[in-house]
Amino acid sequence: MLRSLSPIPSPSPQLDEPVPSRYSLDVGDIHVTVISDGVLMLPTETMSTNVDKAARAQWFDDMCLPPDAFGWPLNVLVAEAGGKTVLVDAGLGAEYPDFPKAGKLPGRLASAGIDLSTVTDIVITHMHMDHVGGLLVDGVRAQLNPNVVIHVAAAEVDFWTAPDFTLTTMPAPVPGVLRSAAARFVDEYKSNLRVFDTTCEVAPGVVVRRTGGHTPGHSIVELESKQNRLTFAGDAVFPVGFDHPDWHNGFEHDPEDAMRVRIELLREMAASRDLLVATHLPFPSLGRVSIESEKFRWIPIIWDY
């Protein structure tokens, strides 16, 4: 059975953070910690670029959210399995003044008792700046084991050599920043990269699988141990995707394929009732999926204290 664990004691109290930023549980023999990298503030139109403005406004109103901008949660995951410590994505980083509430990962890893030097493997679901930026923070590379292995789909690395933003709808400065972050990431960590085509077992019971869609090399991470399963979906699923899985997100480089990936994944999760975690669902982003009247429904877990 899945068993939630008490949070790892912080080495020093985070008195400036009145809310929790980590949640731990066991998936069979795999110890999992979900960590919040903070919240991104984005314009609401990025959540649904292929629908009428009134329909989008209605959804935000129904969710009791403001009409112009919303807080986009940003979560990463750490899995400890078979003597390995696997970091899944690395958050935003610290060099983006327009996002002052994000880029918290290094400090929050330390607060969770996770030393960067103990990380044996890193999985990058895709190379957007809010997934690789944490590795570009000053001093982070020096703290990592020089032999850390970074797993990323070959299609993702290839895509960012000449990225295509034709089908995206992003705030004007974003494409240039995404290009820069991806290029820096490859340049700084090229000796640590281990690329894969479709799937790769990173640690016992920890498998990364390329889905495409959001980006050509976008991947998800599937954890399985003792008949317990959890999927980290990266950017395959957004909060609006349960009610409207056909709505396009402005950061999707192939919106139609991203919609296909999203619907297939949600159907799989509803059938299996396994745990789901996604980068941009509200922290701790742990829950299950059901289908009601041809619509998907998100069922958050009950926190186990």
Secondary structure as the mmCIF struct_conf table of DSSP 4:
data_model
#
loop_
_struct_conf.conf_type_id
_struct_conf.id
_struct_conf.beg_label_comp_id
_struct_conf.beg_label_asym_id
_struct_conf.beg_label_seq_id
_struct_conf.end_label_comp_id
_struct_conf.end_label_asym_id
_struct_conf.end_label_seq_id
STRN STRN1 ARG A 3 LEU A 5
HELX_LH_PP_P HELX_LH_PP_P1 SER A 6 SER A 10
BEND BEND1 PRO A 11 SER A 12
TURN_TY1_P TURN_TY1_P1 LEU A 15 ASP A 16
BEND BEND2 VAL A 19 VAL A 19
STRN STRN2 ARG A 22 VAL A 27
TURN_TY1_P TURN_TY1_P2 GLY A 28 ASP A 29
STRN STRN3 ILE A 30 PRO A 43
HELX_RH_3T_P HELX_RH_3T_P1 THR A 44 MET A 47
TURN_TY1_P TURN_TY1_P3 THR A 49 ASN A 50
BEND BEND3 VAL A 51 VAL A 51
HELX_RH_AL_P HELX_RH_AL_P1 LYS A 53 ASP A 62
TURN_TY1_P TURN_TY1_P4 MET A 63 CYS A 64
BEND BEND4 PRO A 67 ASP A 68
STRN STRN4 ALA A 69 ALA A 81
TURN_TY1_P TURN_TY1_P5 GLY A 82 GLY A 83
STRN STRN5 LYS A 84 VAL A 88
BEND BEND5 ALA A 94 ALA A 94
TURN_TY1_P TURN_TY1_P6 PRO A 97 ASP A 98
TURN_TY1_P TURN_TY1_P7 PRO A 100 LYS A 101
STRN STRN6 ALA A 102 ALA A 102
HELX_RH_AL_P HELX_RH_AL_P2 LEU A 105 SER A 111
TURN_TY1_P TURN_TY1_P8 ALA A 112 GLY A 113
HELX_RH_3T_P HELX_RH_3T_P2 LEU A 116 THR A 118
STRN STRN7 ASP A 121 VAL A 123
BEND BEND6 THR A 125 THR A 125
BEND BEND7 HIS A 128 HIS A 128
HELX_RH_AL_P HELX_RH_AL_P3 MET A 129 VAL A 132
HELX_RH_3T_P HELX_RH_3T_P3 GLY A 133 LEU A 136
BEND BEND8 VAL A 137 VAL A 137
TURN_TY1_P TURN_TY1_P9 ASP A 138 GLY A 139
HELX_RH_AL_P HELX_RH_AL_P4 VAL A 140 GLN A 143
BEND BEND9 LEU A 144 LEU A 144
TURN_TY1_P TURN_TY1_P10 PRO A 146 ASN A 147
STRN STRN8 VAL A 149 ALA A 153
HELX_RH_AL_P HELX_RH_AL_P5 ALA A 154 PHE A 159
TURN_TY1_P TURN_TY1_P11 TRP A 160 THR A 161
BEND BEND10 ALA A 162 ALA A 162
TURN_TY1_P TURN_TY1_P12 THR A 166 LEU A 167
TURN_TY1_P TURN_TY1_P13 ALA A 172 PRO A 173
HELX_RH_AL_P HELX_RH_AL_P6 VAL A 174 TYR A 189
HELX_RH_3T_P HELX_RH_3T_P4 LYS A 190 ASN A 192
STRN STRN9 LEU A 193 PHE A 196
BEND BEND11 ASP A 197 THR A 198
STRN STRN10 THR A 199 ALA A 203
TURN_TY1_P TURN_TY1_P14 PRO A 204 GLY A 205
STRN STRN11 VAL A 206 ARG A 210
BEND BEND12 GLY A 213 THR A 215
TURN_TY1_P TURN_TY1_P15 PRO A 216 GLY A 217
STRN STRN12 SER A 219 SER A 225
TURN_TY1_P TURN_TY1_P16 LYS A 226 GLN A 227
STRN STRN13 ASN A 228 PHE A 232
TURN_TY1_P TURN_TY1_P17 GLY A 234 ASP A 235
BEND BEND13 ALA A 236 ALA A 236
HELX_RH_3T_P HELX_RH_3T_P5 PRO A 239 GLY A 241
TURN_TY1_P TURN_TY1_P18 PHE A 242 ASP A 243
TURN_TY1_P TURN_TY1_P19 PRO A 245 ASP A 246
BEND BEND14 TRP A 247 TRP A 247
HELX_LH_PP_P HELX_LH_PP_P2 HIS A 248 ASN A 249
TURN_TY1_P TURN_TY1_P20 GLY A 250 PHE A 251
BEND BEND15 HIS A 253 ASP A 254
HELX_RH_AL_P HELX_RH_AL_P7 PRO A 255 SER A 272
STRN STRN14 LEU A 275 VAL A 277
TURN_TY1_P TURN_TY1_P21 THR A 279 HIS A 280
BEND BEND16 LEU A 281 PRO A 282
TURN_TY1_P TURN_TY1_P22 PHE A 283 PRO A 284
STRN STRN15 GLY A 287 GLU A 292
TURN_TY1_P TURN_TY1_P23 SER A 293 GLU A 294
STRN STRN16 LYS A 295 PRO A 300
HELX_LH_PP_P HELX_LH_PP_P3 ILE A 301 TRP A 303
#
